[in-house]
Amino acid sequence: MGVFVFLPLVLPLTAWPVARLAEQRLHPRTATRLLTAVAAVMALCSTVCLALVMVVGTAQLPGNPLPDGWSDPEVRAAVPYDEVVGKAAIPALCAVLLVSVRALWRHGRVRRRAHRALAGLRGTGVAVLPDDVPYAYALPGGDRDRVVVTTALLDCLEPAERRALFAHERAHLAARHHRFLLAVRLAALANPFLRPLRTAVSYTAERWADEEAAKAVGDRRAVATAIGKAALVSRGTPVATLAGLAAPGPVPRRVAALLGPAPAVRTWPSLFTSVGLAAWAAAAGTAVSAMSSANSAVTMFLILRAATPL
C-alpha cells in the first residue's frame, strides 16, 4: 500500500485549475455537474483512505477492541510513518464526521423550520411574506417546493425584474441546485483542498439559474438588473446550501455575463484548450484518487484478514 494511501488526500490539488477555468469557459450547467462530481468522488476517496490509516492508529491504542493481530508490525508496515499518521488520523476522521453531520443537521433544521413557518399559507409554489427585510430563496421540499420572497424585496423590483426573480428561483428548484451545493459543501468539509471547487459551484449554480431565467423571461438585461438590485438590498439565503437570486458571491461577474451573449452549450471541452486540459487533468486526478483508495482498501483488507486469527 505504501505512500499510495496518502495520494487521495492531496490529489484534490489537481482540480484547482479547472475550478477557475470552468467558471469562465464552460456552460454553467456543465461546470456545475463536472465540479460537483469531481469534488464528491475526491472527498469520498480521501475519507476512505483516512479511515484506513485510522485503523492502523487505533490498533496501537491500549485497550482497543480490535483483534491483537491488527497491531502487528506487518500490519503497521503497510502504512508509512504509522506511529505519527496512524494516531493523527483518529482525531482527523472524527473531526470530518462531526462537521459533516453538523452541516447536514443544520441544513435539515433550516428546511424543516422554513416549511413549518409556511404551513399556514396556501399550498402554492410561491410564498410572499409581509416582511420589512428583503430576501428571496428557493425552498426545496419534494412535492412542496416553494419560492419564498418578501414584499420588501418585491417592492424594490419592476414587473419584468419580478418575473426574472421568480424564474431564477424556479430554475434552482427544477435543477435541484441545493443538492449540488450540499454535496460540494460536505466535500470541502471532508477535505479542505476542495474548497475552491465549493466556491466555484456556488457561482456556477447561480449562473445556471441566471441563464435559465434569461431564457424564460426573454430579457437578459432584466435578469441582470434584478440581480444587481437584489444584491444591494437583500440579506441572502438562510443557509449556504439553499440557493437564491442574491446569493453571496461575485455578483458583478454574473451581471457582466448576462449583459453579454448566452454561453455556448458544450458537454465536454476539447483537450486542445486550457479549460479542456484542466478538465482532463482533474478527471485524471479523480481516477487516480479512486484507484488509489480502492487499491489501499483491498490491500488493507487482505493484510488484516491475514493478521486476524480464525
NORFEN-V577711 format. One record per residue. N is the residue number from 0. RES is the residue in one small letter. PSI is psi in whole degrees, 0 to 359 (NA if undefined). Layout:
N | RES | PSI
N | RES | PSI
This chain:
0 | m | 307
1 | g | 214
2 | v | 347
3 | f | 338
4 | v | 338
5 | f | 346
6 | l | 313
7 | p | 342
8 | l | 335
9 | v | 346
10 | l | 338
11 | p | 341
12 | l | 334
13 | t | 345
14 | a | 353
15 | w | 314
16 | p | 319
17 | v | 335
18 | a | 315
19 | r | 316
20 | l | 325
21 | a | 324
22 | e | 322
23 | q | 327
24 | r | 338
25 | l | 157
26 | h | 139
27 | p | 325
28 | r | 314
29 | t | 316
30 | a | 318
31 | t | 314
32 | r | 318
33 | l | 310
34 | l | 324
35 | t | 318
36 | a | 316
37 | v | 314
38 | a | 317
39 | a | 315
40 | v | 315
41 | m | 322
42 | a | 319
43 | l | 316
44 | c | 318
45 | s | 325
46 | t | 321
47 | v | 314
48 | c | 326
49 | l | 323
50 | a | 322
51 | l | 317
52 | v | 325
53 | m | 326
54 | v | 316
55 | v | 318
56 | g | 320
57 | t | 324
58 | a | 341
59 | q | 350
60 | l | 137
61 | p | 139
62 | g | 10
63 | n | 153
64 | p | 3
65 | l | 157
66 | p | 146
67 | d | 328
68 | g | 340
69 | w | 347
70 | s | 10
71 | d | 153
72 | p | 327
73 | e | 323
74 | v | 315
75 | r | 331
76 | a | 345
77 | a | 340
78 | v | 119
79 | p | 145
80 | y | 44
81 | d | 330
82 | e | 325
83 | v | 301
84 | v | 330
85 | g | 315
86 | k | 328
87 | a | 333
88 | a | 337
89 | i | 303
90 | p | 330
91 | a | 313
92 | l | 322
93 | c | 320
94 | a | 318
95 | v | 313
96 | l | 321
97 | l | 311
98 | v | 329
99 | s | 315
100 | v | 321
101 | r | 318
102 | a | 318
103 | l | 317
104 | w | 317
105 | r | 318
106 | h | 312
107 | g | 322
108 | r | 316
109 | v | 318
110 | r | 318
111 | r | 317
112 | r | 319
113 | a | 317
114 | h | 322
115 | r | 321
116 | a | 332
117 | l | 4
118 | a | 328
119 | g | 352
120 | l | 167
121 | r | 148
122 | g | 55
123 | t | 173
124 | g | 354
125 | v | 132
126 | a | 111
127 | v | 116
128 | l | 134
129 | p | 87
130 | d | 141
131 | d | 350
132 | v | 122
133 | p | 122
134 | y | 162
135 | a | 143
136 | y | 163
137 | a | 124
138 | l | 103
139 | p | 151
140 | g | 33
141 | g | 245
142 | d | 2
143 | r | 32
144 | d | 136
145 | r | 150
146 | v | 120
147 | v | 126
148 | v | 149
149 | t | 157
150 | t | 330
151 | a | 321
152 | l | 320
153 | l | 325
154 | d | 339
155 | c | 352
156 | l | 150
157 | e | 164
158 | p | 316
159 | a | 325
160 | e | 328
161 | r | 318
162 | r | 322
163 | a | 320
164 | l | 311
165 | f | 323
166 | a | 322
167 | h | 312
168 | e | 324
169 | r | 327
170 | a | 321
171 | h | 316
172 | l | 318
173 | a | 321
174 | a | 1
175 | r | 49
176 | h | 335
177 | h | 332
178 | r | 318
179 | f | 315
180 | l | 320
181 | l | 320
182 | a | 314
183 | v | 332
184 | r | 315
185 | l | 323
186 | a | 317
187 | a | 329
188 | l | 325
189 | a | 326
190 | n | 109
191 | p | 338
192 | f | 347
193 | l | 5
194 | r | 321
195 | p | 326
196 | l | 324
197 | r | 315
198 | t | 319
199 | a | 318
200 | v | 325
201 | s | 323
202 | y | 312
203 | t | 330
204 | a | 320
205 | e | 320
206 | r | 322
207 | w | 312
208 | a | 325
209 | d | 314
210 | e | 322
211 | e | 321
212 | a | 318
213 | a | 323
214 | k | 321
215 | a | 320
216 | v | 328
217 | g | 18
218 | d | 99
219 | r | 325
220 | r | 323
221 | a | 320
222 | v | 317
223 | a | 318
224 | t | 319
225 | a | 319
226 | i | 315
227 | g | 314
228 | k | 316
229 | a | 322
230 | a | 329
231 | l | 329
232 | v | 341
233 | s | 156
234 | r | 4
235 | g | 208
236 | t | 159
237 | p | 340
238 | v | 150
239 | a | 336
240 | t | 0
241 | l | 144
242 | a | 152
243 | g | 163
244 | l | 320
245 | a | 39
246 | a | 147
247 | p | 146
248 | g | 190
249 | p | 75
250 | v | 318
251 | p | 325
252 | r | 323
253 | r | 317
254 | v | 315
255 | a | 321
256 | a | 323
257 | l | 332
258 | l | 349
259 | g | 187
260 | p | 159
261 | a | 141
262 | p | 149
263 | a | 143
264 | v | 117
265 | r | 132
266 | t | 326
267 | w | 131
268 | p | 154
269 | s | 146
270 | l | 334
271 | f | 31
272 | t | 163
273 | s | 317
274 | v | 326
275 | g | 317
276 | l | 318
277 | a | 321
278 | a | 317
279 | w | 325
280 | a | 318
281 | a | 321
282 | a | 320
283 | a | 317
284 | g | 321
285 | t | 317
286 | a | 316
287 | v | 321
288 | s | 316
289 | a | 317
290 | m | 322
291 | s | 316
292 | s | 321
293 | a | 316
294 | n | 318
295 | s | 320
296 | a | 315
297 | v | 316
298 | t | 314
299 | m | 320
300 | f | 315
301 | l | 320
302 | i | 314
303 | l | 324
304 | r | 320
305 | a | 329
306 | a | 348
307 | t | 120
308 | p | 143
309 | l | NA
